[in-house]
Amino acid sequence: MKDPITILMDEHRLIEKVLGALAGLADRVESGVDVPRREIARFAEFFRGFADRHHHGKEEDRLFVAMEAAGMPREGGPIAVMLHEHDEGRAHVRALAALGEGEGPLSDDDRDALISHARAFVPLLAAHIAKEDNILYPMARRFLSPDAFVELERTCEEYDADTERAAEADRLRAVAGELVSAWPAPDGPLFSGGCAGEPM
């Protein structure tokens, strides 16, 4: 069985690449480039299907549950912070999906909304990923007993082994590759500040 924390971190690297592509798309829109709604819809599709259902599904329904069972509170601690940020991200993705589902070319208001949500969502999720990689995941390794970690490995492997879910994840990885190729990320970090090292 492959270490579930390593798998989650590998998924983070793909999500970061698509965040970079979204930042690149926002830059292009801001510079006056016309963007088809379908492209916005594809970003929403990736973030909903891969980042949320596939990746956050394992975190919320398996990792966080295991940490809670081991005694970490769900309210008022690191898990609560992560869940809150997941919900914040979902709100931005819903807005992107709505823009992608609209009719006709983007209006000026649509373009402003796209730029605003992208500018908020990219650093939010990038900083969230940094907190998980540098704080929450190492905490989970220390907090879970060997038996609990083995059980986490089993449940995550079972989750990833589902044929339909695995096929959808592979399809969304391909979508990610297309988006990253089409919309080069701007230079520089996805977020600024000390979020990665802040206590939760």
N, C-alpha and C positions, 0 to 999 in steps of 0.2 A: 504493500500500500504506500502511496506517495503522501508525504507530510502535508496535511490540509492547510497549514499556515503558509507553506511554500507555494501551494497552488493558489491560494488567495492573493499572495503577493505577486505572483506571475500575472494574475488577472488584473491587478492594479496597474501593471506596466502597460497593458493594452488600453485600459481605460484612460490612462494619462495621455497616450498617443492621440486618442480621439478627442480628449479635452483640448489638446494642442491644435488639432484640426478645427475644432469649433472656434477657438480663439482666432485662428487664421481666417475662417469664414467671416467672423464679425469684423475683422480688420478690412477685409475686402468690401463688405457691405458699407462700412463707414467711409471707404474711399470712393464709393459711388458705383461699384460693380453690381449688376443685376444678378440676383441669386434665385434660381427656381425654387418654388415652395417644396418640390419633391426632395431637394437636398436637405432642407430643414427637417422634413419629415423623416428622412433617413437617420439623421442625428438623434431625433427623438426615439426612433425605433431601436437604435443601438442602446441608448441609455436606459430605456424602459426594459428592453428584453435581456440585454447582457448585464449591464451594470446593476440594475435593480433586481429583476426576477431571478437571474442566474447567480450573480455574485452576492448581492445583499440577501438573497434567499438563503444562501448557505450561512452567512453571518448571523442573520436574525433568527433563523429556525434551527440552527445547529450550534455554531460557536457561542453565541450569546446565551443560548439555553444551557449549554454545558457550563459556562462560567457562572450563571445564576445558580445552577444546581450545586456548584462547588462553594457557594456562599457569597458571591459578589452580588450586591443589590442591583436590581433593575432600575430603580428610581434613585435619582440624586447622585449617581456615580458615573464612571466612564461609559457604561452601557447606555445610560440615559442620554448622554451627550451624543453618542454615535447615532442612536435612534432619532434624536431630534434633527441632526444634520441630514440623515437619510430623508426625513420628511421635507426639510427645506429644499433639498435637491429635487425631490419629486414635484414640488410646486413649480420650479423653473422648467422642468422637462414637460410638464403639462402645458405650460405656456408655449414652449417650442412646438409641441405637437399641434396645438391649436393654430399656430401660424402656418405649419406645414399642411394642415387640412383646409386652409382657406382657399378662396377662389381668385383667379386672376393674378396679375403681378402684385408684388408687395407695395403697399401704400407707404407714404412717409411715416405714418404712425406705426405700421408694421415693422419697418426697418428700424425705427427707434426702439421698439419693443424687443426685437431680435437682439440688437446690440446690448441693450440693458440687461436682458436675461443672460446672455452669454457672458457678459462682463461680470455678472454676479455669480453665475453657476460655476464657471471654470475655476476661479480661485477657491470657492467654497469646497468643491469636491477634491481639488488638488491638496488643499490643506487637510481635509478630512482623511485622505489616503495617507498623508505623511504622519498624522496622529496614530492611525492604525498600525502602520509599518513600524514606527519608532516607539510607540508607547503601549497600545492595546495588545498587539500580537505578542510582544515579549512578555507582557503581563500575563497573558493567557498561558504561555509556556511555563511560567513560574507557578501560576495559580492552580492549573489542572493537575490532578494526580496522574501517574502513569496509566492507570486503568481508564480514567476519564479521557485521557488523550487518545488512547487506543480506540475507545468507543467513538470519539469525534472523528478519527480517521475512517472508521467503518461507515458511519452515517454519511460523511461527505463523499466517500467513494460510492456508496449506494446512490446518492443524489446525482453524481456525475455520470453514473453508469446507465441511468435511464435512457433508453434508446431515443425516444422522441426529444427529450431535453438536450441530449448530447448533439443531436442533429441540428437543433435550433441554435445551440451555442456555436457550432461550427459555421452555420450560415451567417450569424451575426459577426463572427470573427472576419469573415470575408467582406461583409459590409464595412467593418472597421478599416480593413486594408484599403478599400476603395476610397473611403472618406479621407484617410490620412494621405493618400496619393493625390487626391483632388484639391485638398486645401492645406497647403504646407503651413506648419506651425510658425508663429513669429519667433524671433530670437528672444531669449531671456526666460526666466522661470515662469511657471504658471501661476504662482502666487508669491507675494512678498511678505516679509515679517517672520516672526518666530513661532508660527503656529505649530510647527512639528515638535517643538520642545515644550510647549505650554502644558501645565498640568490639566487634567480633566476632572 
